[in-house]
């Protein structure tokens, strides 16, 4: 699905403001890496349902965003999960927290292999 991000961005912002999390979940993966970063930064602080953390993680795992941005977004996601007090089943919280930490570890391993090749 191709979208005109510049025209669609105000609608995405409105989805965030209106807490339309199901719609945001569907849109996030179709945004450019730059807009994904913007969307995640705006969405995470307002998120009401922890169910969507996994969807954000999946997008981050496949996104072509620069590694520094990906690391920053994963860090924000982890902090939000740890502080989250909304609707969330406890075992799921532990599972998604571990998955985010694992993904951060994967990025660290990637950094080490790049340095080793230099």
N, C-alpha and C positions, 0 to 999 in steps of 0.2 A: 504494500500500500504506500503510495507516494502522496505526501501532503505538502502544501505550500506553508512552510513553518512560520514565515513572517506574518502571513494572514491568519494562521491558525493559533498563533501563540496567545493572543488575548483570550481566546476560548479555553485554552489549556489553563491559563491563570484563573479564569472564572471557575473551572472545574475544581481547582485547588481551593479557592475561596469558599465554594459551595460544598466542599468535602464530598465530591462525587468520585469516591475512591475506585469504584468498579470501572468507571469510564477512564480514569487516569491510568489504571493498570493496563487497559487495552491500548492506550495511546503511547505510553512511555517508551516501549520498544521500537516505535516507528519514528521517534524523534532523532535528530542528529546527536552525536555525542555532546556537543556544546549545549544543546537544549535539554538533553537528559540530565546534565549536571545542574542546570538551572531549575528544572522541574523537581529533582530530588531535593535540592536545597530548600525549595519552597514547600514541598509536600511533607517532608519528614516531621517538621515541628508541629504540623496541624493534624497528623494522622491519628485517627480514632480507633482503628481496628488493626491489631497486630498481624492479622492474616496476610496483609499486603507486603509485609517485610520480605517474604520469600520471593514474591514477584519482582521486587526491586533488586534483590540479590541475583536472580536469574538474568535480568537485564544487564546488570553490571558484569556478570560473568561472560556475556557474549558481546558487550559493547566494544566498539573500536576506539573508545576515548583514550587519550594519553594515560600512561600508567600512573603518573602523579595525580591526575584527576580521579582515576579509578581508586587509588589508594585513599584519597581524601574522602570520596563518597562512601567507601566501605567503612572508614573510620567513623564518619557521621552516622551511618546506619548502625554500627555496633553500639555507639554511645546512646542512640535513640532506643534501641532494643533494650539495653540495660536499664534505662530510666523509664521505660514505657509502663504506664499504669492503666492503660485502656484495656479493652477486651482482648484477652490472650489466654490460651490454655497453657498452663505452666510447662508441661513437657515440651510443647512446641517452641516455647521461648528458649529453652535450653538448646534445643536442636538447631534453631536458626542462628542463635548466638555462636554455637560451635562451627556452623557452616561459614559464617562470616569470618571468624578467626582463621579458619582453614584457608579461605580465599586470600586473606591478607598474608598468610604464610606462603601461599603459592606465589604471590607477587614478590615477596622477599627472596624466595628461591630464584625467581626470574632475575631479580636485580643482581644476586650473587653470581649467577651464571654469565650475565653480561659483563660484569667486572672481571671475572676469570678469563673471559675470551679476549679482553682488551690487552 
